[in-house]
Amino acid sequence: MKSMCVIIPAFNEELAIEKVIASIKEEFPVATVLVIDDNSSDRTSFIANAAGAEVINLTNNLGIGGAVQTGLLYSRSKQFELTIQVDGDGQHIANEIQKLINPIIQGEADYVIGSRWLVDTNHKSKLARRLGIRILSSAVSMKINNHLTDVTSGFRAMNKEAIEILSVTYSKDFPEVGALINVFKSGLSIKEVSTYMNQRTTGKSSISGFKSIYYMVIEIVTIIFSKV
């Protein structure tokens, strides 16, 4: 098995983080599980450490982009062959990770996205959010000439070549779309695979209300003005 690091960006996820770590360790006992605590105000860091994860505590709240980039820099410094990004709220299912890493192991892709909607997995989401994701996915698909359905998914896997690119180009604010474009611009291959995901049961999304509109605007501008 290739060396593997599972990055979990987390902000106030004390209710879910122990179960997330335990499920990953059960599926991949030799993987390094790295929790990036984005300056939480609860016991996320303490619980993650007690559960056996490596923990990096950020002294300021950097948001999802900054937290993930911290993990990417760590993975790059340790020369992991596979790096997986998993949310800390329990939505991403540990035994679905194998679906993400298989295309990389088999040499079919450098960067893999877990999609809720590539096929019907009965995943429920609010209509406005689903519509926004469809719009962004269509825009990115046209930009990089690759049919994608879930470009905001935070369930992702990448090889060392992708890490080299993203560890220095990952955007602080709403970075998922920018990451796809940067990977494509670098000549690396992107693949989407269907994965089941749980519904959120704890915490709340970092993208809601007015912020979701801001997200859409920023991402569409990113897509329009990105050179590929």
mmCIF file of the C-alpha atoms, coordinates in Angstrom:
data_MODEL
# 
_entry.id   MODEL 
# 
loop_
_atom_site.group_PDB 
_atom_site.id 
_atom_site.type_symbol 
_atom_site.label_atom_id 
_atom_site.label_alt_id 
_atom_site.label_comp_id 
_atom_site.label_asym_id 
_atom_site.label_entity_id 
_atom_site.label_seq_id 
_atom_site.pdbx_PDB_ins_code 
_atom_site.Cartn_x 
_atom_site.Cartn_y 
_atom_site.Cartn_z 
_atom_site.occupancy 
_atom_site.B_iso_or_equiv 
_atom_site.pdbx_formal_charge 
_atom_site.auth_seq_id 
_atom_site.auth_comp_id 
_atom_site.auth_asym_id 
_atom_site.auth_atom_id 
_atom_site.pdbx_PDB_model_num 
ATOM 1   C CA . MET A 1 1   ? 0.000   0.000  0.000   1.00 0.00 ? 1   MET A CA 1 
ATOM 2   C CA . LYS A 1 2   ? 1.261   3.456  -0.867  1.00 0.00 ? 2   LYS A CA 1 
ATOM 3   C CA . SER A 1 3   ? 2.005   5.845  1.998   1.00 0.00 ? 3   SER A CA 1 
ATOM 4   C CA . MET A 1 4   ? -1.128  7.848  2.713   1.00 0.00 ? 4   MET A CA 1 
ATOM 5   C CA . CYS A 1 5   ? -2.102  10.971 4.607   1.00 0.00 ? 5   CYS A CA 1 
ATOM 6   C CA . VAL A 1 6   ? -5.738  11.797 5.359   1.00 0.00 ? 6   VAL A CA 1 
ATOM 7   C CA . ILE A 1 7   ? -6.215  15.533 5.920   1.00 0.00 ? 7   ILE A CA 1 
ATOM 8   C CA . ILE A 1 8   ? -9.211  16.594 8.019   1.00 0.00 ? 8   ILE A CA 1 
ATOM 9   C CA . PRO A 1 9   ? -9.797  20.365 8.225   1.00 0.00 ? 9   PRO A CA 1 
ATOM 10  C CA . ALA A 1 10  ? -11.941 20.944 11.308  1.00 0.00 ? 10  ALA A CA 1 
ATOM 11  C CA . PHE A 1 11  ? -13.579 23.886 13.035  1.00 0.00 ? 11  PHE A CA 1 
ATOM 12  C CA . ASN A 1 12  ? -15.644 23.205 16.168  1.00 0.00 ? 12  ASN A CA 1 
ATOM 13  C CA . GLU A 1 13  ? -16.262 19.554 15.308  1.00 0.00 ? 13  GLU A CA 1 
ATOM 14  C CA . GLU A 1 14  ? -15.947 18.064 18.817  1.00 0.00 ? 14  GLU A CA 1 
ATOM 15  C CA . LEU A 1 15  ? -19.170 16.066 18.389  1.00 0.00 ? 15  LEU A CA 1 
ATOM 16  C CA . ALA A 1 16  ? -18.061 14.291 15.203  1.00 0.00 ? 16  ALA A CA 1 
ATOM 17  C CA . ILE A 1 17  ? -14.275 14.258 15.003  1.00 0.00 ? 17  ILE A CA 1 
ATOM 18  C CA . GLU A 1 18  ? -13.598 11.172 17.173  1.00 0.00 ? 18  GLU A CA 1 
ATOM 19  C CA . LYS A 1 19  ? -15.884 8.981  15.071  1.00 0.00 ? 19  LYS A CA 1 
ATOM 20  C CA . VAL A 1 20  ? -14.403 10.352 11.828  1.00 0.00 ? 20  VAL A CA 1 
ATOM 21  C CA . ILE A 1 21  ? -10.861 9.517  12.948  1.00 0.00 ? 21  ILE A CA 1 
ATOM 22  C CA . ALA A 1 22  ? -11.821 6.076  14.274  1.00 0.00 ? 22  ALA A CA 1 
ATOM 23  C CA . SER A 1 23  ? -13.567 5.102  11.034  1.00 0.00 ? 23  SER A CA 1 
ATOM 24  C CA . ILE A 1 24  ? -10.549 6.094  8.937   1.00 0.00 ? 24  ILE A CA 1 
ATOM 25  C CA . LYS A 1 25  ? -8.138  4.224  11.192  1.00 0.00 ? 25  LYS A CA 1 
ATOM 26  C CA . GLU A 1 26  ? -10.329 1.140  10.995  1.00 0.00 ? 26  GLU A CA 1 
ATOM 27  C CA . GLU A 1 27  ? -10.256 1.176  7.177   1.00 0.00 ? 27  GLU A CA 1 
ATOM 28  C CA . PHE A 1 28  ? -6.629  2.301  6.791   1.00 0.00 ? 28  PHE A CA 1 
ATOM 29  C CA . PRO A 1 29  ? -4.668  1.404  9.935   1.00 0.00 ? 29  PRO A CA 1 
ATOM 30  C CA . VAL A 1 30  ? -1.288  2.514  8.595   1.00 0.00 ? 30  VAL A CA 1 
ATOM 31  C CA . ALA A 1 31  ? -2.460  5.862  7.181   1.00 0.00 ? 31  ALA A CA 1 
ATOM 32  C CA . THR A 1 32  ? -1.458  9.094  8.886   1.00 0.00 ? 32  THR A CA 1 
ATOM 33  C CA . VAL A 1 33  ? -4.581  10.964 9.986   1.00 0.00 ? 33  VAL A CA 1 
ATOM 34  C CA . LEU A 1 34  ? -3.923  14.696 10.214  1.00 0.00 ? 34  LEU A CA 1 
ATOM 35  C CA . VAL A 1 35  ? -6.447  17.061 11.774  1.00 0.00 ? 35  VAL A CA 1 
ATOM 36  C CA . ILE A 1 36  ? -6.021  20.762 11.049  1.00 0.00 ? 36  ILE A CA 1 
ATOM 37  C CA . ASP A 1 37  ? -7.826  22.509 13.896  1.00 0.00 ? 37  ASP A CA 1 
ATOM 38  C CA . ASP A 1 38  ? -8.795  25.889 12.450  1.00 0.00 ? 38  ASP A CA 1 
ATOM 39  C CA . ASN A 1 39  ? -8.629  27.733 15.793  1.00 0.00 ? 39  ASN A CA 1 
ATOM 40  C CA . SER A 1 40  ? -11.692 25.985 17.206  1.00 0.00 ? 40  SER A CA 1 
ATOM 41  C CA . SER A 1 41  ? -13.286 27.286 20.404  1.00 0.00 ? 41  SER A CA 1 
ATOM 42  C CA . ASP A 1 42  ? -14.332 23.798 21.542  1.00 0.00 ? 42  ASP A CA 1 
ATOM 43  C CA . ARG A 1 43  ? -12.488 20.531 22.312  1.00 0.00 ? 43  ARG A CA 1 
ATOM 44  C CA . THR A 1 44  ? -11.865 19.478 18.704  1.00 0.00 ? 44  THR A CA 1 
ATOM 45  C CA . SER A 1 45  ? -8.081  19.480 19.076  1.00 0.00 ? 45  SER A CA 1 
ATOM 46  C CA . PHE A 1 46  ? -8.049  17.598 22.384  1.00 0.00 ? 46  PHE A CA 1 
ATOM 47  C CA . ILE A 1 47  ? -10.448 14.911 21.158  1.00 0.00 ? 47  ILE A CA 1 
ATOM 48  C CA . ALA A 1 48  ? -8.586  14.492 17.852  1.00 0.00 ? 48  ALA A CA 1 
ATOM 49  C CA . ASN A 1 49  ? -5.292  14.039 19.654  1.00 0.00 ? 49  ASN A CA 1 
ATOM 50  C CA . ALA A 1 50  ? -6.811  11.537 22.092  1.00 0.00 ? 50  ALA A CA 1 
ATOM 51  C CA . ALA A 1 51  ? -8.238  9.595  19.138  1.00 0.00 ? 51  ALA A CA 1 
ATOM 52  C CA . GLY A 1 52  ? -4.742  9.105  17.744  1.00 0.00 ? 52  GLY A CA 1 
ATOM 53  C CA . ALA A 1 53  ? -4.573  11.751 15.034  1.00 0.00 ? 53  ALA A CA 1 
ATOM 54  C CA . GLU A 1 54  ? -1.697  14.082 14.321  1.00 0.00 ? 54  GLU A CA 1 
ATOM 55  C CA . VAL A 1 55  ? -2.967  17.582 15.095  1.00 0.00 ? 55  VAL A CA 1 
ATOM 56  C CA . ILE A 1 56  ? -1.899  20.994 13.829  1.00 0.00 ? 56  ILE A CA 1 
ATOM 57  C CA . ASN A 1 57  ? -3.465  23.851 15.784  1.00 0.00 ? 57  ASN A CA 1 
ATOM 58  C CA . LEU A 1 58  ? -3.836  27.071 13.821  1.00 0.00 ? 58  LEU A CA 1 
ATOM 59  C CA . THR A 1 59  ? -3.491  30.203 15.944  1.00 0.00 ? 59  THR A CA 1 
ATOM 60  C CA . ASN A 1 60  ? -5.904  32.123 13.717  1.00 0.00 ? 60  ASN A CA 1 
ATOM 61  C CA . ASN A 1 61  ? -9.018  30.985 11.900  1.00 0.00 ? 61  ASN A CA 1 
ATOM 62  C CA . LEU A 1 62  ? -7.897  30.688 8.268   1.00 0.00 ? 62  LEU A CA 1 
ATOM 63  C CA . GLY A 1 63  ? -11.044 29.160 6.804   1.00 0.00 ? 63  GLY A CA 1 
ATOM 64  C CA . ILE A 1 64  ? -11.287 25.952 4.814   1.00 0.00 ? 64  ILE A CA 1 
ATOM 65  C CA . GLY A 1 65  ? -8.715  26.988 2.206   1.00 0.00 ? 65  GLY A CA 1 
ATOM 66  C CA . GLY A 1 66  ? -6.031  27.927 4.701   1.00 0.00 ? 66  GLY A CA 1 
ATOM 67  C CA . ALA A 1 67  ? -6.649  24.812 6.770   1.00 0.00 ? 67  ALA A CA 1 
ATOM 68  C CA . VAL A 1 68  ? -6.458  22.504 3.764   1.00 0.00 ? 68  VAL A CA 1 
ATOM 69  C CA . GLN A 1 69  ? -3.325  24.200 2.436   1.00 0.00 ? 69  GLN A CA 1 
ATOM 70  C CA . THR A 1 70  ? -1.681  23.673 5.817   1.00 0.00 ? 70  THR A CA 1 
ATOM 71  C CA . GLY A 1 71  ? -2.403  19.978 5.439   1.00 0.00 ? 71  GLY A CA 1 
ATOM 72  C CA . LEU A 1 72  ? -1.102  19.929 1.879   1.00 0.00 ? 72  LEU A CA 1 
ATOM 73  C CA . LEU A 1 73  ? 2.162   21.541 2.956   1.00 0.00 ? 73  LEU A CA 1 
ATOM 74  C CA . TYR A 1 74  ? 2.523   18.921 5.691   1.00 0.00 ? 74  TYR A CA 1 
ATOM 75  C CA . SER A 1 75  ? 1.867   16.109 3.217   1.00 0.00 ? 75  SER A CA 1 
ATOM 76  C CA . ARG A 1 76  ? 4.369   17.559 0.775   1.00 0.00 ? 76  ARG A CA 1 
ATOM 77  C CA . SER A 1 77  ? 7.036   17.849 3.483   1.00 0.00 ? 77  SER A CA 1 
ATOM 78  C CA . LYS A 1 78  ? 6.522   14.197 4.448   1.00 0.00 ? 78  LYS A CA 1 
ATOM 79  C CA . GLN A 1 79  ? 6.484   12.999 0.807   1.00 0.00 ? 79  GLN A CA 1 
ATOM 80  C CA . PHE A 1 80  ? 3.250   11.023 1.069   1.00 0.00 ? 80  PHE A CA 1 
ATOM 81  C CA . GLU A 1 81  ? 2.326   9.190  -2.118  1.00 0.00 ? 81  GLU A CA 1 
ATOM 82  C CA . LEU A 1 82  ? -1.421  9.623  -1.587  1.00 0.00 ? 82  LEU A CA 1 
ATOM 83  C CA . THR A 1 83  ? -3.244  12.452 0.141   1.00 0.00 ? 83  THR A CA 1 
ATOM 84  C CA . ILE A 1 84  ? -6.967  12.413 0.868   1.00 0.00 ? 84  ILE A CA 1 
ATOM 85  C CA . GLN A 1 85  ? -9.123  15.313 2.023   1.00 0.00 ? 85  GLN A CA 1 
ATOM 86  C CA . VAL A 1 86  ? -12.041 14.443 4.312   1.00 0.00 ? 86  VAL A CA 1 
ATOM 87  C CA . ASP A 1 87  ? -14.486 16.752 6.100   1.00 0.00 ? 87  ASP A CA 1 
ATOM 88  C CA . GLY A 1 88  ? -14.514 16.692 9.896   1.00 0.00 ? 88  GLY A CA 1 
ATOM 89  C CA . ASP A 1 89  ? -18.291 16.590 10.263  1.00 0.00 ? 89  ASP A CA 1 
ATOM 90  C CA . GLY A 1 90  ? -18.830 12.950 9.379   1.00 0.00 ? 90  GLY A CA 1 
ATOM 91  C CA . GLN A 1 91  ? -20.373 13.460 5.944   1.00 0.00 ? 91  GLN A CA 1 
ATOM 92  C CA . HIS A 1 92  ? -17.598 11.573 4.169   1.00 0.00 ? 92  HIS A CA 1 
ATOM 93  C CA . ILE A 1 93  ? -17.591 7.812  4.666   1.00 0.00 ? 93  ILE A CA 1 
ATOM 94  C CA . ALA A 1 94  ? -14.256 6.139  5.356   1.00 0.00 ? 94  ALA A CA 1 
ATOM 95  C CA . ASN A 1 95  ? -14.955 2.985  3.359   1.00 0.00 ? 95  ASN A CA 1 
ATOM 96  C CA . GLU A 1 96  ? -15.623 5.148  0.296   1.00 0.00 ? 96  GLU A CA 1 
ATOM 97  C CA . ILE A 1 97  ? -12.016 6.408  0.320   1.00 0.00 ? 97  ILE A CA 1 
ATOM 98  C CA . GLN A 1 98  ? -10.894 3.337  -1.605  1.00 0.00 ? 98  GLN A CA 1 
ATOM 99  C CA . LYS A 1 99  ? -13.005 4.517  -4.549  1.00 0.00 ? 99  LYS A CA 1 
ATOM 100 C CA . LEU A 1 100 ? -11.055 7.786  -4.548  1.00 0.00 ? 100 LEU A CA 1 
ATOM 101 C CA . ILE A 1 101 ? -7.588  6.292  -4.435  1.00 0.00 ? 101 ILE A CA 1 
ATOM 102 C CA . ASN A 1 102 ? -8.125  3.432  -6.903  1.00 0.00 ? 102 ASN A CA 1 
ATOM 103 C CA . PRO A 1 103 ? -7.835  5.624  -10.052 1.00 0.00 ? 103 PRO A CA 1 
ATOM 104 C CA . ILE A 1 104 ? -4.588  7.107  -8.707  1.00 0.00 ? 104 ILE A CA 1 
ATOM 105 C CA . ILE A 1 105 ? -3.128  3.718  -7.790  1.00 0.00 ? 105 ILE A CA 1 
ATOM 106 C CA . GLN A 1 106 ? -4.087  2.384  -11.231 1.00 0.00 ? 106 GLN A CA 1 
ATOM 107 C CA . GLY A 1 107 ? -2.515  5.370  -13.008 1.00 0.00 ? 107 GLY A CA 1 
ATOM 108 C CA . GLU A 1 108 ? -5.827  6.674  -14.373 1.00 0.00 ? 108 GLU A CA 1 
ATOM 109 C CA . ALA A 1 109 ? -5.793  10.077 -12.652 1.00 0.00 ? 109 ALA A CA 1 
ATOM 110 C CA . ASP A 1 110 ? -3.698  12.461 -10.583 1.00 0.00 ? 110 ASP A CA 1 
ATOM 111 C CA . TYR A 1 111 ? -6.619  14.115 -8.797  1.00 0.00 ? 111 TYR A CA 1 
ATOM 112 C CA . VAL A 1 112 ? -9.956  12.497 -7.920  1.00 0.00 ? 112 VAL A CA 1 
ATOM 113 C CA . ILE A 1 113 ? -13.219 14.021 -6.679  1.00 0.00 ? 113 ILE A CA 1 
ATOM 114 C CA . GLY A 1 114 ? -15.918 12.120 -4.820  1.00 0.00 ? 114 GLY A CA 1 
ATOM 115 C CA . SER A 1 115 ? -19.277 13.087 -6.315  1.00 0.00 ? 115 SER A CA 1 
ATOM 116 C CA . ARG A 1 116 ? -22.721 12.881 -4.749  1.00 0.00 ? 116 ARG A CA 1 
ATOM 117 C CA . TRP A 1 117 ? -24.414 13.176 -8.110  1.00 0.00 ? 117 TRP A CA 1 
ATOM 118 C CA . LEU A 1 118 ? -22.400 11.370 -10.760 1.00 0.00 ? 118 LEU A CA 1 
ATOM 119 C CA . VAL A 1 119 ? -25.010 8.662  -10.280 1.00 0.00 ? 119 VAL A CA 1 
ATOM 120 C CA . ASP A 1 120 ? -28.104 8.744  -8.074  1.00 0.00 ? 120 ASP A CA 1 
ATOM 121 C CA . THR A 1 121 ? -26.965 8.103  -4.493  1.00 0.00 ? 121 THR A CA 1 
ATOM 122 C CA . ASN A 1 122 ? -30.141 9.558  -2.927  1.00 0.00 ? 122 ASN A CA 1 
ATOM 123 C CA . HIS A 1 123 ? -28.144 12.346 -1.323  1.00 0.00 ? 123 HIS A CA 1 
ATOM 124 C CA . LYS A 1 124 ? -30.426 15.157 -0.130  1.00 0.00 ? 124 LYS A CA 1 
ATOM 125 C CA . SER A 1 125 ? -29.544 18.838 -0.278  1.00 0.00 ? 125 SER A CA 1 
ATOM 126 C CA . LYS A 1 126 ? -31.393 22.122 -0.427  1.00 0.00 ? 126 LYS A CA 1 
ATOM 127 C CA . LEU A 1 127 ? -32.635 23.003 -3.888  1.00 0.00 ? 127 LEU A CA 1 
ATOM 128 C CA . ALA A 1 128 ? -30.780 26.333 -4.058  1.00 0.00 ? 128 ALA A CA 1 
ATOM 129 C CA . ARG A 1 129 ? -27.500 24.706 -3.025  1.00 0.00 ? 129 ARG A CA 1 
ATOM 130 C CA . ARG A 1 130 ? -27.927 21.880 -5.501  1.00 0.00 ? 130 ARG A CA 1 
ATOM 131 C CA . LEU A 1 131 ? -28.700 24.359 -8.300  1.00 0.00 ? 131 LEU A CA 1 
ATOM 132 C CA . GLY A 1 132 ? -25.634 26.422 -7.435  1.00 0.00 ? 132 GLY A CA 1 
ATOM 133 C CA . ILE A 1 133 ? -23.414 23.357 -7.547  1.00 0.00 ? 133 ILE A CA 1 
ATOM 134 C CA . ARG A 1 134 ? -24.876 22.386 -10.922 1.00 0.00 ? 134 ARG A CA 1 
ATOM 135 C CA . ILE A 1 135 ? -24.139 25.836 -12.332 1.00 0.00 ? 135 ILE A CA 1 
ATOM 136 C CA . LEU A 1 136 ? -20.562 25.806 -11.040 1.00 0.00 ? 136 LEU A CA 1 
ATOM 137 C CA . SER A 1 137 ? -20.010 22.241 -12.204 1.00 0.00 ? 137 SER A CA 1 
ATOM 138 C CA . SER A 1 138 ? -21.243 23.085 -15.707 1.00 0.00 ? 138 SER A CA 1 
ATOM 139 C CA . ALA A 1 139 ? -18.997 26.144 -15.861 1.00 0.00 ? 139 ALA A CA 1 
ATOM 140 C CA . VAL A 1 140 ? -15.909 24.222 -14.739 1.00 0.00 ? 140 VAL A CA 1 
ATOM 141 C CA . SER A 1 141 ? -16.730 21.317 -17.062 1.00 0.00 ? 141 SER A CA 1 
ATOM 142 C CA . MET A 1 142 ? -16.753 23.656 -20.054 1.00 0.00 ? 142 MET A CA 1 
ATOM 143 C CA . LYS A 1 143 ? -13.600 25.427 -18.920 1.00 0.00 ? 143 LYS A CA 1 
ATOM 144 C CA . ILE A 1 144 ? -11.502 22.275 -18.589 1.00 0.00 ? 144 ILE A CA 1 
ATOM 145 C CA . ASN A 1 145 ? -13.366 20.099 -21.117 1.00 0.00 ? 145 ASN A CA 1 
ATOM 146 C CA . ASN A 1 146 ? -14.117 17.413 -18.543 1.00 0.00 ? 146 ASN A CA 1 
ATOM 147 C CA . HIS A 1 147 ? -17.648 16.514 -17.404 1.00 0.00 ? 147 HIS A CA 1 
ATOM 148 C CA . LEU A 1 148 ? -17.881 17.052 -13.638 1.00 0.00 ? 148 LEU A CA 1 
ATOM 149 C CA . THR A 1 149 ? -20.963 17.034 -11.431 1.00 0.00 ? 149 THR A CA 1 
ATOM 150 C CA . ASP A 1 150 ? -19.816 18.006 -7.918  1.00 0.00 ? 150 ASP A CA 1 
ATOM 151 C CA . VAL A 1 151 ? -17.012 20.557 -8.086  1.00 0.00 ? 151 VAL A CA 1 
ATOM 152 C CA . THR A 1 152 ? -17.564 21.824 -4.526  1.00 0.00 ? 152 THR A CA 1 
ATOM 153 C CA . SER A 1 153 ? -17.119 18.386 -2.973  1.00 0.00 ? 153 SER A CA 1 
ATOM 154 C CA . GLY A 1 154 ? -14.481 18.356 -0.254  1.00 0.00 ? 154 GLY A CA 1 
ATOM 155 C CA . PHE A 1 155 ? -13.989 14.605 -0.596  1.00 0.00 ? 155 PHE A CA 1 
ATOM 156 C CA . ARG A 1 156 ? -10.845 14.364 -2.723  1.00 0.00 ? 156 ARG A CA 1 
ATOM 157 C CA . ALA A 1 157 ? -7.673  12.370 -3.317  1.00 0.00 ? 157 ALA A CA 1 
ATOM 158 C CA . MET A 1 158 ? -4.435  13.361 -5.021  1.00 0.00 ? 158 MET A CA 1 
ATOM 159 C CA . ASN A 1 159 ? -0.964  12.094 -5.816  1.00 0.00 ? 159 ASN A CA 1 
ATOM 160 C CA . LYS A 1 160 ? 2.428   13.701 -5.128  1.00 0.00 ? 160 LYS A CA 1 
ATOM 161 C CA . GLU A 1 161 ? 2.386   15.634 -8.404  1.00 0.00 ? 161 GLU A CA 1 
ATOM 162 C CA . ALA A 1 162 ? -0.927  17.275 -7.532  1.00 0.00 ? 162 ALA A CA 1 
ATOM 163 C CA . ILE A 1 163 ? 0.314   18.058 -4.026  1.00 0.00 ? 163 ILE A CA 1 
ATOM 164 C CA . GLU A 1 164 ? 3.363   19.820 -5.492  1.00 0.00 ? 164 GLU A CA 1 
ATOM 165 C CA . ILE A 1 165 ? 1.026   22.141 -7.402  1.00 0.00 ? 165 ILE A CA 1 
ATOM 166 C CA . LEU A 1 166 ? -1.702  22.708 -4.819  1.00 0.00 ? 166 LEU A CA 1 
ATOM 167 C CA . SER A 1 167 ? 0.497   23.149 -1.762  1.00 0.00 ? 167 SER A CA 1 
ATOM 168 C CA . VAL A 1 168 ? 1.632   26.491 -3.230  1.00 0.00 ? 168 VAL A CA 1 
ATOM 169 C CA . THR A 1 169 ? -1.471  27.535 -5.210  1.00 0.00 ? 169 THR A CA 1 
ATOM 170 C CA . TYR A 1 170 ? -4.376  26.603 -2.928  1.00 0.00 ? 170 TYR A CA 1 
ATOM 171 C CA . SER A 1 171 ? -6.693  29.563 -2.403  1.00 0.00 ? 171 SER A CA 1 
ATOM 172 C CA . LYS A 1 172 ? -7.675  30.685 1.102   1.00 0.00 ? 172 LYS A CA 1 
ATOM 173 C CA . ASP A 1 173 ? -11.299 31.480 0.243   1.00 0.00 ? 173 ASP A CA 1 
ATOM 174 C CA . PHE A 1 174 ? -13.596 28.852 -1.328  1.00 0.00 ? 174 PHE A CA 1 
ATOM 175 C CA . PRO A 1 175 ? -10.758 27.002 -3.039  1.00 0.00 ? 175 PRO A CA 1 
ATOM 176 C CA . GLU A 1 176 ? -12.342 23.876 -4.524  1.00 0.00 ? 176 GLU A CA 1 
ATOM 177 C CA . VAL A 1 177 ? -12.933 25.236 -8.027  1.00 0.00 ? 177 VAL A CA 1 
ATOM 178 C CA . GLY A 1 178 ? -9.580  27.000 -8.158  1.00 0.00 ? 178 GLY A CA 1 
ATOM 179 C CA . ALA A 1 179 ? -7.852  23.747 -7.244  1.00 0.00 ? 179 ALA A CA 1 
ATOM 180 C CA . LEU A 1 180 ? -9.445  21.963 -10.189 1.00 0.00 ? 180 LEU A CA 1 
ATOM 181 C CA . ILE A 1 181 ? -8.391  24.672 -12.615 1.00 0.00 ? 181 ILE A CA 1 
ATOM 182 C CA . ASN A 1 182 ? -4.825  24.741 -11.270 1.00 0.00 ? 182 ASN A CA 1 
ATOM 183 C CA . VAL A 1 183 ? -4.520  20.969 -11.536 1.00 0.00 ? 183 VAL A CA 1 
ATOM 184 C CA . PHE A 1 184 ? -5.808  21.071 -15.114 1.00 0.00 ? 184 PHE A CA 1 
ATOM 185 C CA . LYS A 1 185 ? -3.492  23.954 -16.071 1.00 0.00 ? 185 LYS A CA 1 
ATOM 186 C CA . SER A 1 186 ? -0.545  21.936 -14.823 1.00 0.00 ? 186 SER A CA 1 
ATOM 187 C CA . GLY A 1 187 ? -1.334  19.135 -17.242 1.00 0.00 ? 187 GLY A CA 1 
ATOM 188 C CA . LEU A 1 188 ? -2.486  16.690 -14.585 1.00 0.00 ? 188 LEU A CA 1 
ATOM 189 C CA . SER A 1 189 ? -5.532  14.477 -15.038 1.00 0.00 ? 189 SER A CA 1 
ATOM 190 C CA . ILE A 1 190 ? -8.779  14.814 -13.098 1.00 0.00 ? 190 ILE A CA 1 
ATOM 191 C CA . LYS A 1 191 ? -11.387 12.134 -12.534 1.00 0.00 ? 191 LYS A CA 1 
ATOM 192 C CA . GLU A 1 192 ? -14.707 12.084 -10.718 1.00 0.00 ? 192 GLU A CA 1 
ATOM 193 C CA . VAL A 1 193 ? -16.045 8.952  -9.023  1.00 0.00 ? 193 VAL A CA 1 
ATOM 194 C CA . SER A 1 194 ? -19.428 8.331  -7.444  1.00 0.00 ? 194 SER A CA 1 
ATOM 195 C CA . THR A 1 195 ? -19.353 8.175  -3.640  1.00 0.00 ? 195 THR A CA 1 
ATOM 196 C CA . TYR A 1 196 ? -22.041 7.904  -1.007  1.00 0.00 ? 196 TYR A CA 1 
ATOM 197 C CA . MET A 1 197 ? -22.043 10.582 1.669   1.00 0.00 ? 197 MET A CA 1 
ATOM 198 C CA . ASN A 1 198 ? -23.848 10.980 4.977   1.00 0.00 ? 198 ASN A CA 1 
ATOM 199 C CA . GLN A 1 199 ? -26.108 13.890 5.780   1.00 0.00 ? 199 GLN A CA 1 
ATOM 200 C CA . ARG A 1 200 ? -24.627 16.448 8.155   1.00 0.00 ? 200 ARG A CA 1 
ATOM 201 C CA . THR A 1 201 ? -25.719 15.747 11.750  1.00 0.00 ? 201 THR A CA 1 
ATOM 202 C CA . THR A 1 202 ? -23.467 18.112 13.711  1.00 0.00 ? 202 THR A CA 1 
ATOM 203 C CA . GLY A 1 203 ? -22.079 21.614 13.252  1.00 0.00 ? 203 GLY A CA 1 
ATOM 204 C CA . LYS A 1 204 ? -23.079 23.790 10.337  1.00 0.00 ? 204 LYS A CA 1 
ATOM 205 C CA . SER A 1 205 ? -21.829 24.502 6.868   1.00 0.00 ? 205 SER A CA 1 
ATOM 206 C CA . SER A 1 206 ? -19.293 27.297 6.431   1.00 0.00 ? 206 SER A CA 1 
ATOM 207 C CA . ILE A 1 207 ? -21.231 28.294 3.319   1.00 0.00 ? 207 ILE A CA 1 
ATOM 208 C CA . SER A 1 208 ? -24.784 29.417 3.977   1.00 0.00 ? 208 SER A CA 1 
ATOM 209 C CA . GLY A 1 209 ? -27.102 32.388 3.547   1.00 0.00 ? 209 GLY A CA 1 
ATOM 210 C CA . PHE A 1 210 ? -25.452 35.475 2.056   1.00 0.00 ? 210 PHE A CA 1 
ATOM 211 C CA . LYS A 1 211 ? -22.090 33.690 2.060   1.00 0.00 ? 211 LYS A CA 1 
ATOM 212 C CA . SER A 1 212 ? -23.416 31.151 -0.437  1.00 0.00 ? 212 SER A CA 1 
ATOM 213 C CA . ILE A 1 213 ? -24.215 33.983 -2.871  1.00 0.00 ? 213 ILE A CA 1 
ATOM 214 C CA . TYR A 1 214 ? -20.752 35.454 -2.337  1.00 0.00 ? 214 TYR A CA 1 
ATOM 215 C CA . TYR A 1 215 ? -19.309 31.998 -2.949  1.00 0.00 ? 215 TYR A CA 1 
ATOM 216 C CA . MET A 1 216 ? -21.124 31.700 -6.274  1.00 0.00 ? 216 MET A CA 1 
ATOM 217 C CA . VAL A 1 217 ? -19.978 35.116 -7.457  1.00 0.00 ? 217 VAL A CA 1 
ATOM 218 C CA . ILE A 1 218 ? -16.339 34.549 -6.492  1.00 0.00 ? 218 ILE A CA 1 
ATOM 219 C CA . GLU A 1 219 ? -16.206 31.114 -8.063  1.00 0.00 ? 219 GLU A CA 1 
ATOM 220 C CA . ILE A 1 220 ? -17.825 32.204 -11.324 1.00 0.00 ? 220 ILE A CA 1 
ATOM 221 C CA . VAL A 1 221 ? -15.382 35.122 -11.582 1.00 0.00 ? 221 VAL A CA 1 
ATOM 222 C CA . THR A 1 222 ? -12.536 32.669 -10.898 1.00 0.00 ? 222 THR A CA 1 
ATOM 223 C CA . ILE A 1 223 ? -13.731 30.417 -13.699 1.00 0.00 ? 223 ILE A CA 1 
ATOM 224 C CA . ILE A 1 224 ? -14.265 33.227 -16.214 1.00 0.00 ? 224 ILE A CA 1 
ATOM 225 C CA . PHE A 1 225 ? -10.891 34.855 -15.717 1.00 0.00 ? 225 PHE A CA 1 
ATOM 226 C CA . SER A 1 226 ? -8.792  31.729 -15.247 1.00 0.00 ? 226 SER A CA 1 
ATOM 227 C CA . LYS A 1 227 ? -6.411  31.002 -18.100 1.00 0.00 ? 227 LYS A CA 1 
ATOM 228 C CA . VAL A 1 228 ? -6.194  27.340 -19.031 1.00 0.00 ? 228 VAL A CA 1 
# 
